[in-house]
Amino acid sequence: MENGTVINVLYFAQVAELTGTRLENWPLNEPITGEQWLNALEQKYPQLAPTRRLKLAVNQFHVKPSAVINPGDEVAVFEPVTGG
């Protein structure tokens, strides 16, 4: 796949444990909202439900679920509270 037809997804902390991976390429041919993508994430990984509680960063910027994810973007997914 060409870079423009996927998004690079990074999973952190508990999300990485539940998905069994820290990095994944997702096919994405057209823009999608974060909320739509989180719904797709829940379909693929039901153990993450409810995904609406998860936080997203797109291209290293924290975003709201209404933000648009474009092909070629990097998306990070993490729990709302992460320990330090």
Secondary structure per residue as TSV (DSSP state, phi and psi in degrees):
chain	resnum	aa	ss	phi	psi
A	1	M	-	360.0	144.2
A	2	E	-	-78.2	155.1
A	3	N	G	-56.5	-34.0
A	4	G	G	-72.5	-8.1
A	5	T	G	-109.9	11.9
A	6	V	E	-137.6	163.6
A	7	I	E	-119.2	145.2
A	8	N	E	-91.9	121.6
A	9	V	E	-110.5	129.3
A	10	L	E	-111.8	130.0
A	11	Y	E	-110.2	138.7
A	12	F	-	-122.9	152.2
A	13	A	H	50.9	-128.1
A	14	Q	H	-59.8	-33.6
A	15	V	H	-63.2	-42.6
A	16	A	H	-63.8	-40.4
A	17	E	H	-63.0	-42.3
A	18	L	H	-73.0	-31.5
A	19	T	H	-86.7	-19.8
A	20	G	T	79.2	13.3
A	21	T	-	-151.5	158.8
A	22	R	S	-108.1	-18.9
A	23	L	E	-142.8	135.8
A	24	E	E	-151.9	143.2
A	25	N	E	-98.5	129.5
A	26	W	E	-111.1	134.2
A	27	P	E	-65.1	135.1
A	28	L	-	-153.9	109.3
A	29	N	S	-94.5	-16.4
A	30	E	S	-148.0	159.9
A	31	P	-	-57.8	150.0
A	32	I	E	-146.9	149.8
A	33	T	E	-78.5	158.6
A	34	G	H	-57.6	-39.0
A	35	E	H	-63.0	-43.8
A	36	Q	H	-63.3	-40.9
A	37	W	H	-67.7	-40.2
A	38	L	H	-61.4	-36.3
A	39	N	H	-62.9	-41.5
A	40	A	H	-65.8	-37.7
A	41	L	H	-61.3	-41.5
A	42	E	H	-66.2	-34.7
A	43	Q	H	-63.4	-41.7
A	44	K	H	-75.6	-37.8
A	45	Y	-	-126.9	78.4
A	46	P	G	-57.7	-24.0
A	47	Q	G	-66.9	-12.5
A	48	L	G	-86.7	-8.4
A	49	A	-	-59.1	143.5
A	50	P	-	-83.6	126.7
A	51	T	G	-71.8	-16.1
A	52	R	G	-63.4	-16.4
A	53	R	G	-79.3	-18.1
A	54	L	-	-74.4	154.3
A	55	K	E	-104.7	150.6
A	56	L	E	-123.7	147.2
A	57	A	E	-128.2	132.0
A	58	V	E	-114.9	122.8
A	59	N	T	51.9	43.0
A	60	Q	T	70.7	19.1
A	61	F	E	-119.9	129.1
A	62	H	E	-62.5	135.3
A	63	V	E	-133.5	159.7
A	64	K	-	-83.7	161.5
A	65	P	T	-58.9	-21.0
A	66	S	T	-78.6	-10.2
A	67	A	S	-64.8	152.1
A	68	V	E	-93.8	134.0
A	69	I	E	-103.7	127.8
A	70	N	-	-109.5	152.7
A	71	P	T	-52.9	137.6
A	72	G	T	94.4	-11.5
A	73	D	-	-73.2	161.0
A	74	E	E	-106.2	128.7
A	75	V	E	-121.2	124.8
A	76	A	E	-106.0	138.9
A	77	V	E	-123.8	129.9
A	78	F	E	-152.5	163.1
A	79	E	-	-68.1	155.1
A	80	P	S	-63.6	-29.4
A	81	V	S	-122.6	120.7
A	82	T	-	-119.3	137.2
A	83	G	-	-75.1	160.4
A	84	G	-	-131.2	360.0
